[in-house]
Amino acid sequence: MIPAPRFWWRAHAGLAANLLQPVAAVWGWKAASRMAETPQMRADVPVICVGNFVVGGAGKTPTALALAAMIRRLGFSPGFLTRGYGGAIRAAYRVDAWRDNAALVGDEPLLLAEAAPVVVAPHRPDGVPLLLEAGADCIIMDDGFQNPSLAKDFSLVVVDGGAGIGNGRVMPAGPLRAPLASQMPRADAVLVIGEGEAGNAVADAARAAGKPILRGRLEAEGGPAGEGERRVLAFSGIGRPEKFHASLQEAGFEVAAIEAFPDHHPYGEADAERLLARAEAEGLALVTTAKDAVRLKGHGGSRERLAERARVLRVRLVFKDEPMLEGLIRAAIGRKRAG
């Protein structure tokens, strides 16, 4: 995957964004028109969508996992429906976390499968019957906010507090998947993860549109087991690696070296050999994200050795306004069951 252009995340549009604006206008019109299409299917169970306004990582996967725990506490059995970005699957498929690998189903489904049944379905409606067969009575759709094929009963849009919506332009002039004016009315609530003026600006826009604003933070689980693990070479292929580095520092690690790859990077043997050699030469421990770890497994060779050597820093989402969100989810499920 090609990294997002840096100018996408600058507050003010520059020359590149202005030159690309005519293309962005066409893209934005088509994306907005598609979002307005009538859904092809309405599931018999509630569908809770976790999406974002922009391309790239905003914290959707930790949010989906936290929502699953919440929905389970409400007495329901959640299941995840996802596109399976980066995987080879082209038809609806029930994920087996023990047998499948990221090359087949994508990295995020393997993480979600640790918590609840997961179905990968490029065409979302095709995955609903498989989730119902798996015993799900509430579907959490990881991504797909802009996808009109399956009707949503509640859409929670996740915003990275440090990045917001970047320069506010639509692709390819900026990171927005569609014009914000077309997306905001379809959101039922906006969750801002982390602090930052960029996230605050999106929260202000959502508040002006009458949307509930929720706050959350990513909390690292565990720190260095000893001095030998403190100084690390941090490697990752995620949307915003700086968030990973900040989590490492908060957990007590010293980030002595960084290797950043494109989002969803499919690690090769050469990548693994270079990372292992650099860590050995510089006397550093290796640490990565949970998403990167699942992309290393199941290949053998240097990638398997890297997976065994690297410490995995897991993060969990902590809601600041959990009772408020629980009330919104409970109401959405209640409306679906009543209707």
C-alpha positions as CSV (number, residue, x, y, z in Angstrom):
1,M,0.0,0.0,0.0
2,I,1.3,3.4,-1.0
3,P,1.8,5.8,2.0
4,A,-0.6,8.7,2.2
5,P,0.9,12.0,0.9
6,R,2.1,14.2,3.7
7,F,0.2,17.2,2.4
8,W,-3.0,15.4,3.3
9,W,-2.3,16.0,6.9
10,R,-1.3,19.7,6.8
11,A,-3.7,22.1,8.2
12,H,-3.6,24.3,5.0
13,A,-4.0,23.0,1.5
14,G,-0.9,23.6,-0.6
15,L,-0.1,23.5,-4.3
16,A,-0.5,19.7,-4.7
17,A,-3.9,19.7,-3.1
18,N,-5.1,22.6,-5.2
19,L,-3.9,21.0,-8.4
20,L,-5.8,17.8,-7.5
21,Q,-9.0,19.5,-6.5
22,P,-10.8,19.0,-9.8
23,V,-10.2,15.2,-9.5
24,A,-11.3,15.4,-5.9
25,A,-14.5,17.2,-6.8
26,V,-15.5,14.3,-9.1
27,W,-14.5,11.7,-6.6
28,G,-16.4,13.5,-3.9
29,W,-19.5,13.7,-6.0
30,K,-19.4,10.0,-6.8
31,A,-18.7,9.0,-3.2
32,A,-21.6,11.2,-1.9
33,S,-23.9,9.8,-4.5
34,R,-23.0,6.2,-3.6
35,M,-23.6,6.9,0.1
36,A,-27.1,8.1,-0.7
37,E,-28.1,4.9,-2.4
38,T,-30.8,2.7,-0.9
39,P,-29.4,-0.2,1.0
40,Q,-29.6,-3.5,-0.7
41,M,-30.3,-5.4,2.5
42,R,-31.6,-4.9,6.0
43,A,-30.4,-7.6,8.5
44,D,-32.8,-9.2,10.9
45,V,-30.4,-8.2,13.8
46,P,-28.9,-4.8,14.8
47,V,-26.0,-3.6,12.7
48,I,-23.6,-1.3,14.5
49,C,-21.0,0.3,12.1
50,V,-17.6,1.5,13.3
51,G,-16.2,3.8,10.6
52,N,-14.2,6.9,9.9
53,F,-14.4,10.0,7.7
54,V,-10.9,9.6,6.3
55,V,-8.6,7.0,4.7
56,G,-6.2,5.3,7.1
57,G,-6.1,4.3,10.7
58,A,-8.2,6.2,13.3
59,G,-8.6,3.4,15.9
60,K,-11.5,1.5,14.5
61,T,-10.3,-2.0,15.5
62,P,-9.8,-1.2,19.2
63,T,-13.2,0.6,19.1
64,A,-14.8,-2.5,17.5
65,L,-13.3,-4.7,20.2
66,A,-14.4,-2.4,23.0
67,L,-17.9,-2.3,21.5
68,A,-18.1,-6.1,21.4
69,A,-17.3,-6.2,25.1
70,M,-20.0,-3.6,25.8
71,I,-22.6,-5.4,23.7
72,R,-21.8,-8.7,25.4
73,R,-22.4,-7.0,28.8
74,L,-25.8,-5.9,27.5
75,G,-26.7,-9.6,27.1
76,F,-26.1,-10.0,23.3
77,S,-23.7,-12.1,21.3
78,P,-21.8,-9.9,18.9
79,G,-20.2,-10.9,15.6
80,F,-17.9,-8.9,13.4
81,L,-18.4,-8.2,9.7
82,T,-15.5,-6.8,7.8
83,R,-14.1,-6.3,4.3
84,G,-10.8,-8.1,5.1
85,Y,-8.6,-5.4,3.6
86,G,-5.3,-6.9,2.4
87,G,-6.5,-10.4,2.2
88,A,-7.1,-12.7,-0.8
89,I,-10.7,-13.6,0.1
90,R,-13.2,-12.5,-2.6
91,A,-16.4,-14.2,-1.2
92,A,-18.0,-14.3,2.2
93,Y,-15.9,-16.4,4.6
94,R,-15.9,-17.3,8.3
95,V,-12.5,-16.6,9.8
96,D,-10.6,-19.3,11.7
97,A,-8.0,-17.6,13.9
98,W,-6.0,-20.7,14.3
99,R,-5.9,-21.8,10.7
100,D,-6.0,-18.6,8.6
101,N,-3.3,-16.1,8.0
102,A,-3.3,-12.4,7.1
103,A,-2.5,-13.1,3.5
104,L,-5.8,-14.9,3.2
105,V,-8.2,-12.8,5.4
106,G,-6.3,-9.6,6.3
107,D,-4.8,-8.6,9.6
108,E,-7.7,-7.0,11.4
109,P,-10.0,-10.0,11.1
110,L,-7.5,-12.1,12.9
111,L,-7.4,-9.7,15.8
112,L,-11.2,-9.4,15.9
113,A,-11.5,-13.2,15.9
114,E,-9.9,-13.4,19.3
115,A,-13.0,-11.8,20.7
116,A,-16.0,-13.0,18.6
117,P,-17.0,-14.7,15.4
118,V,-15.7,-12.8,12.3
119,V,-16.9,-13.0,8.7
120,V,-15.0,-11.4,5.9
121,A,-17.2,-10.3,3.0
122,P,-16.2,-7.8,0.3
123,H,-19.9,-7.6,-0.4
124,R,-21.2,-7.0,3.1
125,P,-24.7,-8.5,2.8
126,D,-23.3,-11.8,1.8
127,G,-21.7,-12.1,5.2
128,V,-24.8,-11.7,7.3
129,P,-26.1,-15.3,7.0
130,L,-22.8,-16.7,8.0
131,L,-22.7,-14.5,11.2
132,L,-26.3,-15.6,12.0
133,E,-25.2,-19.2,11.6
134,A,-22.4,-18.5,14.0
135,G,-24.9,-17.4,16.7
136,A,-24.5,-13.6,16.4
137,D,-27.5,-11.6,17.4
138,C,-25.8,-8.2,16.9
139,I,-23.4,-7.3,14.0
140,I,-20.5,-5.0,14.5
141,M,-19.4,-3.8,11.0
142,D,-15.7,-2.9,11.1
143,D,-15.4,-0.1,8.5
144,G,-18.0,0.3,5.7
145,F,-19.5,3.6,6.9
146,Q,-19.4,4.9,3.3
147,N,-20.7,1.5,1.9
148,P,-24.5,1.6,1.3
149,S,-25.0,-2.1,0.6
150,L,-26.0,-3.1,4.2
151,A,-28.4,-0.9,6.2
152,K,-26.9,0.4,9.5
153,D,-28.9,0.8,12.7
154,F,-26.2,2.9,14.4
155,S,-23.0,4.4,12.9
156,L,-20.2,5.4,15.3
157,V,-17.5,7.4,13.4
158,V,-14.0,7.3,14.9
159,V,-11.7,10.4,14.7
160,D,-8.0,10.5,15.5
161,G,-7.6,13.4,17.9
162,G,-4.1,14.2,16.6
163,A,-5.0,14.0,12.9
164,G,-8.6,15.0,12.6
165,I,-9.6,15.2,8.9
166,G,-6.2,16.6,7.8
167,N,-6.5,19.4,5.2
168,G,-10.3,18.8,4.9
169,R,-10.1,17.9,1.2
170,V,-11.5,14.7,-0.5
171,M,-9.2,12.2,-2.1
172,P,-6.8,12.6,-3.9
173,A,-6.5,16.2,-2.7
174,G,-6.9,15.1,0.9
175,P,-7.8,12.2,3.2
176,L,-11.6,12.5,3.2
177,R,-13.4,9.5,1.7
178,A,-16.3,11.8,0.7
179,P,-17.2,15.4,1.5
180,L,-17.7,16.0,5.2
181,A,-21.0,17.6,4.6
182,S,-22.2,14.4,3.0
183,Q,-20.8,12.1,5.7
184,M,-21.7,14.0,8.9
185,P,-25.5,13.7,8.6
186,R,-25.1,9.8,8.4
187,A,-23.2,9.6,11.6
188,D,-25.1,8.8,14.8
189,A,-22.2,9.7,17.1
190,V,-18.6,10.8,16.8
191,L,-15.8,9.3,18.9
192,V,-12.6,11.3,19.2
193,I,-9.7,9.2,20.3
194,G,-6.8,11.1,21.9
195,E,-6.2,14.8,22.3
196,G,-5.4,17.4,19.7
197,E,-6.8,20.6,18.1
198,A,-7.5,18.7,14.8
199,G,-9.8,16.3,16.7
200,N,-11.4,19.2,18.6
201,A,-12.2,20.9,15.3
202,V,-14.0,17.8,14.0
203,A,-15.9,17.5,17.4
204,D,-17.0,21.1,17.0
205,A,-18.3,20.4,13.5
206,A,-20.1,17.3,14.8
207,R,-21.6,19.2,17.7
208,A,-22.9,21.9,15.4
209,A,-24.6,19.2,13.4
210,G,-26.3,17.9,16.5
211,K,-24.3,14.7,16.9
212,P,-23.3,13.2,20.3
213,I,-19.6,13.6,20.9
214,L,-17.7,10.9,22.8
215,R,-14.1,10.8,23.9
216,G,-11.7,7.9,24.4
217,R,-8.0,7.1,24.7
218,L,-5.8,4.2,23.8
219,E,-4.1,2.5,26.8
220,A,-1.1,0.3,26.4
221,E,-1.2,-3.1,28.1
222,G,2.0,-4.0,29.8
223,G,5.5,-2.5,29.8
224,P,9.1,-3.7,29.7
225,A,9.7,-7.0,31.5
226,G,13.2,-5.9,32.4
227,E,16.1,-3.6,31.4
228,G,16.8,-5.9,28.5
229,E,13.5,-5.0,26.9
230,R,13.5,-1.2,27.7
231,R,15.5,0.1,24.7
232,V,13.7,-1.0,21.6
233,L,13.6,-1.0,17.8
234,A,9.9,-0.2,17.1
235,F,8.6,-1.5,13.7
236,S,5.2,-1.2,12.3
237,G,3.1,-0.9,9.2
238,I,0.1,1.1,10.3
239,G,-1.7,4.3,9.4
240,R,-0.1,6.5,12.0
241,P,3.0,4.9,13.5
242,E,3.6,8.0,15.7
243,K,0.6,6.8,17.9
244,F,2.4,3.5,18.4
245,H,5.6,5.2,19.4
246,A,3.7,7.4,21.8
247,S,2.1,4.4,23.4
248,L,5.5,2.7,23.8
249,Q,6.9,5.7,25.6
250,E,3.8,5.9,27.9
251,A,4.3,2.2,28.7
252,G,7.9,2.8,29.8
253,F,9.9,1.8,26.6
254,E,12.7,3.9,25.2
255,V,12.3,4.0,21.4
256,A,15.9,4.0,20.3
257,A,15.2,3.1,16.6
258,I,12.2,3.2,14.3
259,E,11.3,1.2,11.2
260,A,8.0,2.5,9.7
261,F,6.4,0.6,6.8
262,P,3.3,1.5,4.7
263,D,-0.1,0.6,6.3
264,H,-1.0,-3.1,6.1
265,H,2.6,-3.8,4.8
266,P,3.0,-7.5,3.8
267,Y,6.4,-8.3,5.3
268,G,8.8,-10.2,3.2
269,E,11.8,-12.4,4.2
270,A,14.2,-9.5,3.4
271,D,12.3,-7.2,5.7
272,A,12.4,-9.7,8.6
273,E,16.1,-10.4,8.1
274,R,17.0,-6.7,8.1
275,L,15.0,-6.1,11.2
276,L,16.6,-9.0,13.1
277,A,20.1,-8.0,12.0
278,R,19.6,-4.4,13.0
279,A,18.3,-5.3,16.4
280,E,21.2,-7.6,17.0
281,A,23.8,-5.1,15.8
282,E,22.4,-2.3,17.9
283,G,21.6,-4.4,21.0
284,L,17.9,-3.5,20.9
285,A,14.8,-5.5,21.7
286,L,12.1,-5.7,19.0
287,V,8.6,-4.5,19.5
288,T,5.6,-4.2,17.2
289,T,1.9,-3.8,17.1
290,A,-0.7,-6.6,17.3
291,K,-1.7,-6.0,13.6
292,D,1.9,-6.3,12.4
293,A,2.4,-9.5,14.5
294,V,-0.4,-11.4,12.8
295,R,1.0,-10.5,9.4
296,L,4.3,-12.2,10.3
297,K,2.9,-15.5,11.4
298,G,2.3,-18.5,9.3
299,H,5.1,-18.0,6.8
300,G,8.1,-19.8,8.5
301,G,11.7,-18.6,7.9
302,S,12.9,-15.2,9.1
303,R,9.3,-13.9,9.4
304,E,8.5,-16.6,11.9
305,R,11.7,-15.9,13.8
306,L,10.9,-12.2,13.9
307,A,7.4,-13.0,15.2
308,E,8.9,-15.1,18.0
309,R,11.5,-12.4,18.9
310,A,9.3,-9.3,18.8
311,R,7.4,-8.2,21.8
312,V,3.8,-7.2,20.9
313,L,2.4,-4.0,22.5
314,R,-1.4,-4.4,22.7
315,V,-3.6,-1.4,23.3
316,R,-7.2,-1.2,24.5
317,L,-9.7,1.6,24.1
318,V,-11.0,3.3,27.2
319,F,-14.2,5.3,26.8
320,K,-14.4,8.5,28.8
321,D,-18.2,8.6,28.2
322,E,-19.0,4.9,28.5
323,P,-22.4,5.2,30.1
324,M,-23.4,7.7,27.3
325,L,-22.3,5.3,24.6
326,E,-23.9,2.3,26.3
327,G,-27.2,4.2,26.3
328,L,-26.9,5.1,22.6
329,I,-26.2,1.4,21.7
330,R,-28.9,0.1,24.0
331,A,-31.4,2.5,22.3
332,A,-30.3,1.5,18.8
333,I,-30.7,-2.2,19.6
334,G,-34.1,-1.5,21.2
335,R,-35.3,0.3,18.1
336,K,-34.2,-2.5,15.9
337,R,-35.9,-5.1,18.0
338,A,-39.1,-3.1,18.3
339,G,-39.2,-2.4,14.6
